[in-house]
Amino acid sequence: MAGFSSLSPRALLSLASEQRELESEPIGPLVVSGARRPSSTLVRELSEAAASGSVVLDGELERAAALVYLLRGRPKNDDLLRLRAAGRARIPIICVRIGGDGSPIPGVLATDVIELERGDPVPVEELGKLIGHRLERRAAALAARVPALRPGVCEEMIQRSARRAGAIGAATFLPAADLPALFLEQARLILRLGYAHDRRLEPQRGVEIAAVLAAGLGLRRLARRVRHETLFPAWALQSTIAYAGTRALGDAARRYFSALN
């Protein structure tokens, strides 16, 4: 039973602490700027069912969570001034370039550029993934306020957590050493997915955390059984099972929380 000592109550207190941090960390609005017509269209799409003031057109950058900039072709002086202002404000920039030539955009990471043909709609799920990647944990709060971003943000959260779980599995050399770390990684994922769907950790949420623990135990038993019956290295097998299991847990949790809304 030593493997469980770090799960209760310390692990659950850690989850409660993380939720307090999520709730206390302010999240500003998503600012959309750039080419007028596509910017207005995107704001209308993102604002559907969103909290008041969570998506603004050409808003102030100092309090913004991120800037989504819609650019036509090569950046002009006005575009560069806006992008530089976002850089000075130290906020993430996601650039949607319409009809561009693929050339670098000053102040924007190449991985944060969505290339579109003229007339194509902005892929909101891809936008949500990029926002989830740049904002990391804070993306859950933005997704709670802007439901249109939830699919992409949650997908990024699940993928990132699955990669971490795979790393935990690969780095495990001592018996039972992986259980607390893997449990916490998966439980944090459930917590953040719930938060992104505007669901908080409450006494009734204990059933969900218990399900995570049961699933984690099942994954560990599976890894133990299979690694003695295969020629694959133990670290590779454990990493694969931890990755796939966390991925499946995240997908199931996302469906569960979506059904509650």
C-alpha positions in Angstrom: 0.0 0.0 0.0 3.0 2.3 0.1 2.3 3.3 -3.5 -0.9 4.9 -2.4 0.5 7.0 0.4 1.4 9.9 -1.8 -2.1 9.9 -3.4 -4.1 10.7 -0.4 -4.6 13.2 0.9 -1.6 15.0 -0.5 -2.4 14.4 -4.2 -6.0 15.5 -3.8 -4.9 18.6 -2.0 -2.5 19.3 -4.9 -5.5 19.1 -7.2 -7.5 21.5 -5.1 -4.6 23.9 -5.0 -4.3 23.8 -8.8 -8.0 24.7 -9.1 -7.5 27.7 -6.8 -4.6 28.8 -9.0 -6.8 28.4 -12.1 -9.6 30.5 -10.5 -7.3 33.2 -9.1 -5.3 33.6 -12.3 -6.9 36.4 -14.3 -7.5 35.9 -18.0 -8.1 38.8 -20.3 -10.1 38.9 -23.5 -9.0 37.4 -26.8 -8.3 40.3 -29.1 -9.0 39.9 -32.9 -7.5 42.5 -35.2 -6.2 43.0 -38.7 -8.1 42.8 -42.0 -11.5 44.3 -41.3 -14.0 41.9 -42.9 -12.5 38.6 -41.9 -11.8 39.9 -38.4 -15.4 40.9 -37.9 -16.6 37.5 -39.2 -14.3 35.7 -36.8 -15.4 37.8 -33.8 -19.0 37.0 -34.5 -18.2 33.3 -34.8 -16.2 33.2 -31.6 -18.7 35.4 -29.7 -21.5 32.9 -30.1 -22.4 31.7 -26.5 -19.2 33.4 -25.2 -19.0 35.4 -22.0 -19.5 39.1 -22.4 -16.3 40.9 -23.3 -14.3 37.7 -23.8 -13.7 38.3 -27.5 -13.1 41.9 -28.7 -12.3 43.5 -32.0 -9.3 45.8 -32.1 -9.2 45.9 -28.3 -6.4 47.0 -25.9 -3.5 44.7 -25.9 -2.2 45.3 -22.4 -4.8 43.1 -20.7 -5.4 40.7 -23.6 -4.9 36.9 -23.2 -3.7 36.7 -26.8 -3.9 38.4 -30.2 -5.4 36.8 -33.3 -4.2 38.8 -36.2 -5.7 38.4 -39.7 -3.3 39.4 -42.4 -3.8 39.8 -46.1 -0.7 38.9 -48.0 2.5 40.6 -46.9 2.4 42.8 -43.8 2.1 46.5 -44.3 3.2 49.3 -42.0 -0.1 49.3 -40.0 0.2 45.5 -39.6 3.7 45.7 -38.3 2.8 48.5 -35.8 0.1 46.3 -34.4 2.2 43.2 -34.2 5.1 45.1 -32.5 2.6 46.6 -30.0 1.5 43.0 -29.1 5.2 42.0 -28.8 5.8 44.9 -26.4 2.7 43.8 -24.4 4.2 40.3 -24.2 1.1 38.5 -25.3 1.0 35.5 -27.6 0.3 36.3 -31.3 -1.6 33.9 -33.6 -1.5 35.1 -37.2 -4.0 34.0 -39.8 -2.5 34.9 -43.2 -4.9 35.1 -46.1 -3.4 34.6 -49.6 0.2 34.9 -48.4 3.4 33.6 -49.9 4.7 31.7 -46.9 7.4 34.3 -46.1 8.3 35.0 -42.4 6.1 37.5 -40.5 8.1 39.8 -38.2 7.3 39.2 -34.5 5.3 35.9 -35.2 6.7 32.4 -34.8 6.4 30.3 -37.9 4.5 27.7 -35.9 1.9 30.3 -34.9 0.8 31.1 -38.5 -2.3 29.6 -40.1 -2.1 29.9 -43.9 -5.4 30.3 -45.8 -6.5 30.7 -49.4 -8.6 33.7 -50.2 -12.3 33.0 -49.3 -11.5 30.1 -46.9 -13.0 30.3 -43.4 -10.7 30.5 -40.4 -10.3 27.0 -39.0 -11.5 27.6 -35.4 -10.4 24.2 -34.1 -6.8 24.8 -35.4 -6.9 28.2 -33.9 -7.9 26.8 -30.6 -5.0 24.3 -30.7 -2.5 27.1 -31.2 -4.0 29.2 -28.4 -4.0 26.1 -26.2 -0.3 25.6 -27.0 0.7 29.2 -26.3 -1.4 29.8 -23.2 -0.9 26.3 -21.8 -2.8 26.0 -18.4 -4.4 29.5 -18.8 -6.1 28.3 -22.0 -8.6 26.3 -19.9 -10.0 29.6 -18.5 -10.3 31.1 -21.9 -12.0 28.0 -23.3 -14.5 28.2 -20.4 -15.4 31.8 -21.5 -15.3 31.1 -25.3 -17.0 27.7 -26.1 -16.0 27.9 -29.8 -12.4 27.4 -28.8 -13.0 24.4 -26.5 -12.5 21.6 -29.1 -9.1 22.9 -30.2 -7.9 23.9 -26.7 -9.0 20.6 -25.2 -7.4 18.6 -27.9 -4.1 20.4 -27.3 -4.4 19.8 -23.5 -5.0 16.1 -24.0 -2.1 15.7 -26.5 0.3 17.6 -24.2 -0.8 15.5 -21.1 -0.5 12.3 -23.0 3.1 13.2 -24.0 3.9 13.9 -20.4 2.4 10.6 -19.3 4.5 8.8 -22.0 7.6 10.5 -20.6 6.6 9.4 -17.1 6.2 5.8 -18.3 9.5 5.9 -20.1 11.4 7.2 -17.1 10.0 4.7 -14.6 12.7 2.3 -13.2 11.4 1.6 -9.7 8.3 -0.4 -8.8 5.3 1.7 -8.1 7.3 4.9 -8.7 5.1 5.8 -11.7 1.7 5.5 -9.9 1.5 8.9 -8.0 3.1 10.8 -10.9 0.9 9.3 -13.6 -2.2 9.6 -11.4 -1.5 13.3 -10.8 -0.9 14.0 -14.5 -4.1 12.3 -15.5 -6.1 13.9 -12.7 -4.8 17.3 -13.6 -5.9 16.7 -17.2 -9.4 15.8 -16.0 -9.5 18.9 -13.8 -8.4 21.2 -16.6 -10.8 19.7 -19.1 -13.6 20.2 -16.6 -12.5 23.8 -16.0 -12.5 24.4 -19.8 -16.1 23.2 -19.8 -16.9 25.6 -16.9 -17.0 22.7 -14.4 -15.2 23.0 -11.0 -13.8 20.5 -8.7 -16.6 19.8 -6.2 -17.4 16.8 -3.9 -19.4 15.2 -6.7 -16.4 15.4 -8.9 -14.7 12.8 -6.6 -16.3 10.1 -8.8 -14.4 11.4 -11.8 -11.1 11.5 -9.9 -11.8 8.0 -8.6 -12.3 6.8 -12.2 -9.0 8.3 -13.1 -7.3 6.4 -10.3 -9.0 3.1 -11.3 -8.0 3.6 -14.9 -4.4 4.4 -13.9 -4.2 1.2 -11.8 -5.6 -0.8 -14.7 -3.0 0.7 -17.1 -0.2 -0.1 -14.6 -1.4 -3.7 -14.3 -1.6 -4.0 -18.0 2.0 -2.7 -18.4 3.3 -5.2 -15.8 1.6 -8.1 -17.5 2.5 -7.3 -21.0 6.2 -6.3 -20.5 7.0 -9.8 -19.4 5.4 -11.3 -22.5 7.1 -9.2 -25.2 10.5 -8.5 -26.6 10.0 -4.7 -26.6 12.1 -2.7 -24.0 10.1 -2.2 -20.8 10.5 1.6 -21.0 9.1 1.8 -24.5 6.2 -0.4 -23.6 5.4 1.5 -20.5 5.6 4.8 -22.3 3.3 3.6 -25.1 0.7 2.3 -22.6 0.8 5.5 -20.5 0.5 7.7 -23.6 -2.4 5.8 -25.1 -4.2 5.4 -21.8 -4.0 9.1 -21.0 -5.1 9.9 -24.5 -8.1 7.7 -24.1 -8.9 9.0 -20.7 -8.8 12.6 -22.0 -11.1 11.8 -24.9 -13.6 10.1 -22.6 -13.5 13.0 -20.2 -14.0 15.5 -23.0 -17.1 13.7 -24.2 -18.4 13.4 -20.6 -18.0 17.2 -19.9 -19.4 18.1 -23.3 -22.5 16.1 -22.5 -23.1 18.0 -19.3 -23.2 21.4 -21.0 
